[in-house]
Amino acid sequence: MSSLASYTTLYVTAIGLAGDSGLENIFAVRWDAGGRDPEESSAADFIRWLDHGDGRAFVRRTDGSRGPRVRVASDRARRYLRSRDDEASQQDELLLLPHWNAGKHSTKHLSRS
């Protein structure tokens, strides 16, 4: 298992959701560094990595292409991940990725929205 700090560019390939499929409910991300086995990190660790380093992350679309950049957003209550700059125009691409629900950490439980 590698440390997030070992990388400068990562690709988010799946998300863990706790509850409804909203950005604020992402509790974990599955990521890869391009050509390596995927790994999982908590959303909190991933946010810290984006905030405190030179790291950048992108959505890895299901067709393998690079999607939009993943950023940290916040409301009054918490910080969360997002890949769109505006909230109203389209669904955030993070929510289009395969996902698993809290308590189901196996790839056989991944589903698509």
Stockholm file with secondary structure:
# STOCKHOLM 1.0

chainA/1-113         MSSLASYTTLYVTAIGLAGDSGLENIFAVRWDAGGRDPEESSAADFIRWLDHGDGRAFVRRTDGSRGPRVRVASDRARRYLRSRDDEASQQDELLLLPHWNAGKHSTKHLSRS
#=GR chainA/1-113 SS CCCGGGCSEEEEEEEEESSSSCGGGEEEEEEECSSSCCEEEEHHHHHHHHHHSSCEEEEECTTSCEEEEEEEEECSSCEEEESCSCSSSSCCGGGGSCEEETTCCSGGGCBCC
#=GC SS_cons         CCCGGGCSEEEEEEEEESSSSCGGGEEEEEEECSSSCCEEEEHHHHHHHHHHSSCEEEEECTTSCEEEEEEEEECSSCEEEESCSCSSSSCCGGGGSCEEETTCCSGGGCBCC
//
